[in-house]
């Protein structure tokens, strides 16, 4: 391989650049550009912080795209389908491009199977919304997602009937050829079959040579207990089917936990606003409060002020954490005449002036200052 083929705007990719981008040499310029932009956005350092794996992947994507653009500028051309057929080992796209047959030869291979086979399917990202209770206790979801599934007509091979192949006449089924001059020979991918060793006689009419079709991906996903809001986890092999029987992508699930009407959560602990009658707060007693497992009785000590926190041990997430109850003193909005007389007597015992109807609003504000609201 000449030196000029190594200078492509950066380090030469360790893998075939088409497979780095998840496309093949027959992909159109637009498909290649869209694949690069999608993956570059996904692995951009700004999106992944200081993740070294994402940073290395981002560099690999840029090197691969620069290499393909450089080869395009050199005028490389792929043979027409009518001239060569479709390669069984590498070709996967329904569209053709003007990239050349020499492209495959620019990437050396130590064996026929090196870095070949179908391209991995794309990952599918889903956001699922679950209730607060399901997040605490766990649940199982049946998800149905639009996705690529293997073509049943050709069994994912892209050949009509799954068997319309013939041995590549250029490499005679070996998958590579020797190129060079002056006694210096280099083993390269066969430009006819691109390393597959065979070519397709008739392209599958159902998937049009892609090896997969659009369908519905049904998967049962188990959400573990104690899952946090915006938690992400991966279901391996449940993404889009790979092209030409390549491995399936993954399903990446983001969990969105709905807010509860009266519960909130921090780690394993649950927080709750417990309404308590002001007489119970003053005199003490028992009141019923809600927990994630149902109503329970809680003892309120005498002279409990508003916003006091009372703990129920072991009533948090799955019995691990605790439930912290903030006391909200419930002041009655309507009073009978007898209740008003009793409250006036209570105020008189404490040295308050006699409260008439016009000053009743001031008295409620006084209770509010004490936490009785």
N, C-alpha and C positions, 0 to 999 in steps of 0.2 A: 504494500500500500504506500502510495507516495506521500511525502510530507504535506503537500498542499491539502490533501484530504483530511489531515488531522487538525488543521487550523480552521475552526468553525466558530470563532467568536468565544471560545472558552474551552474548558477541559472536555475532552471527548467523552460522552456518556458511557458508563460501564455497561449499560444495557442498551438494547435496540431502542432508539428514541421514539419510534412509533408505539412501542409497547409501554414506554414510560408514560406517554400521554393517553394510552388506552385506545389508540386508533390504529389503522393499518395503512400501508402505502397507497391503497385505492381510495382512501378518504379524500374528500374535497378540501380545498384550502380553507373554506369556511368551517367545516367540521373540525379540522385540526386547530384552528384559531379558537373556536368555541371550547374545545376540550382543554386547551392550555389555559384559557382565562378562568374556566370553572375550577380547575385544580389549583391554579396559582392563587386564586382568592381563598380557597379552602385552607391552603398550607402557608399563606402569607404570615410572616413573623408578627405583624400587627394583630392578627387574629389569634395567635397561639402563644403569645408571650415569649418566654425564654425556652420553649420546648426545642431541644436540640434535634429531635427526630424530624419535626416539622420543618425546621430550618434546613436540614440536609435534603429533605424531599423537595423543598422549594428551589434549592440550588439545582437539583437534578432535573426538575421540570424546565427551568430556564435554559440549562445546557442542552436538553433534548430539543426544545423549540428552536433555539439558535442553530442547532445542527441541521434541522429540517429546512429552515429558511435558507441556510447557506447552500444546501444541496439544490434547493429550488432555483436559486440564482445561478447555479452552475448549469442549469438546463437539463437536468436528468429527467428521463422519461420512462414511464412504464409501458410495456406492450399492451395493445388493446386486448379486450377480452376475446374478441373474435379471432385474434391471432394466437393467443396462448391458453385460453380457458382461465378458470379461476383457481388459484393455488389452494390446495386442501389444507396445508399446514399453517397458513398465515392470513389469507384473505378473508375478510369478514364483513365488509361494508357493501351496501348496495350502490354506493356512488363511486365513480372513478375520479382520479385526479391526474394532473400532468406530471407527477413525480415519476422519475425514471426507473427503468429496470436496473440501472447501475446502483441505485440506492441500496438495495439489499446486499450488493457486493461490498459496500463500504464497511460492513460490520462483520468482523471475523467470527468464526464459530469453531470451537474445538471438537464438537460432535454434532451429529445430525439433530439431536434433541435439545441442544443448548438454546435456552431462552425462546423456545418455540411453543406451539400449541395455542389454544384459544385464549383470547384476552379475558382478563378478569372482569366480571360484571360491575357496574357502578353501585356504590352504596346508596341506600335509601334512608333519608332522614325523616322521621316522624315525630310530631309532638302530640302526646296523649294527655288529656286532662282527666284527672281523677279527683275524687272527693277527699276531704280531710281525713275521714274515717278510713278510707281505703289506703291512704298514704301511711297511716299508723299501723293498720292491721295487715296490709298486703292484699293483693287481688290478682285475678287472672283476666286478661283481656283477649278477645278475639278480634284481630286486626285484619282488614281486607284493604289491600293497597294496589293501585295501578302499578304494574311492573312488567319487565320483560321476563318471559318464561321460555324454556327450551322448546324449539319447534318439534312437535311430535311427528310431523310428516317426514322429516329427514333425520330424526333423532339428533338434531343439533349439528350435523355434519356439513350442512349447506348444499349437499348433493341431492338431486332428485331421487327420492326413494331410499336415500341413505347409502347407496352403493354405486353411484355413477361416477367412479374414479378410474383413472388410467395412470400408468407409470409415467413419470415425467421423462420425455424423450431427451432432454438436454443432459440431466445428471444421471439418468437411468435408475431413478429411485433412491440414489444415495443422499440427496439433499444438499450437496455442495459440489463445487467445481474448482479446478485449479486454474488460476489466472496469473499472468506475469510474462516476463520476457528476460532474455539474457541469463537464463539459468536461475532466476529468482522467482519462485512460484509461491503464491499465497492461496490458501484454501478459503473460499468465500461462499456465502449463501448462493444457492442456485438462483439466478435471476428469473428463471421460468416458474419454478414452484416455490421460491422463497424459502427453501429449506424443508418443505413438507415432504418431498419425495414423490408426490403424486399431484395430478391436476384434476379438476372437476370437468367431466364431460358435459353434464347438464345441470345447471343451477336449479336449486329447489324453488318451485314456483310459489310455495306458500310463504317462506321467509325471505325469498329473493337473495339467497346466498348469505344471509346473516347468521343462520343457525339458531335464531330465537325470534319470538313474536311477542306482541303486546298482549298482556293478559291481566289476570288478577292474582296477586300473591296473598294467600291466606296463611296467617301464622298465629299461633297461640302464644302470648307473651305473659310470663309470670312476673308481676311487680312484687318485689320483696317487701316485707314489713319495714317500717321505720325509714321509708324513703323520703329524702328531702325535696323541697321545691327546686326545680331546674336541674335535678339529678339526671345524668346521662349514662346510658349503658348500651352495650353492643350485643346484638343477637347475631351470632356468626352464621354466614351462609344464607341469610334470609333477605338479601338484597336482590338486585337485578341478576338474572341469569347471565353467565358469561357468553361471549360470542364463540361460536364453533366449539361448544362443549368446554369452554374455559370455566374456571371456578366462579361460583356466584359471589356477588358482593355481600356486604353486611347490612343489617338494618340498625341504624343508630337512633335510639329513642331518647327523647327529652321529656321528662315528666313535669307537667304543670299541675300543681296542687291548688285546688279551689279553696278560697277562704271559707272558714266556718262562721256561721252566724254569731257564735259566742265563745268559741275556743280559739286560742292561738298557741303557738308552739315555739320552743327554743330547745333544740336538741331533743333529749328524752323527756323534758318537762313540758307540762301543759299549763296554760294560764287561763283563768276564768274569772269573769266579773259576777260575784255572787250578791244578788239583791237580798237584803235582810231588813225586816221591819224595824223601825227605830226603837220600838219598845223592847224587841229582842236584843238589839245592840246595847241598850242601856241596862236592862235587867239580866241579860244572858239567857241562854236557852239553846234549843236544837233547831236547825233548819235543814231543808232538803236542797242539795246542790246537784247539778248535772255533772257527770264525768263521761269519758269516752266509752265506758262500759255500762252506763246507765246511772240513774239517780241513787245517791247515797246520803246518809244522815251526817251532818257536820255540827259539832258543838261550838257555839259562839260564847266566849267568856263575857262576863258583865263588863260594862263600860268600854265596849269596843268602839273605837272611833272609825269614821269613814276612811277608806283606802288602806285600812289595816290588812296585812297579808296573812292568811291562815293556810297552813300546809296540810294537804292530805297525802300522807306518805304512801308510795307504791301505786298511786293512781295516775301515773304518767303514761308514757308510751310503753305498751305491752308489759306493764308492771315493773318496768325498770326505773323510770323517772318518777317524779312526784307531780301532784297538781297543786298549783298555787292560786288561791282564791282571794281576789281583792274585794274587800267588803264595800258594797255600795248600799248606803242606808236609804231605805225606801220611805219617803215621806208621803203620807196619803194626800191625794189631790183634793179630796172632798171630805168634809167633816160634818158630823151631825151636831146639833146644838148642844147635846150633852157632852160630846167630845170637846167642843170648843170651851165649855165651862170648865171641864177638867184641865185643859191646857192653860186656861187663864189662872186657875188655882195653882197650877204648877209654876207658872211664871211669877205669881204673887209670892209664893214660898221662897223663890230665889231672889226676891227684891226687885223684880221687874214691875214696871207700872201696869196698871190694868189695861188690857189690850182690847180695844173696840174693833169693830169691823173694818174701819179705815186703816188701822195699823196692822191688820193681819198679814198683809204682804211683807211688812218689815219684819215681822216675827218669823216668817218662812225664810227670809234672807238670813236672819240670825241663826236659824237651824242649819242653813246651808254652810255658814261659816264654821259651825261646829262639826261639819261633815255629815249632817243629816240630809243628804240630797242624792 
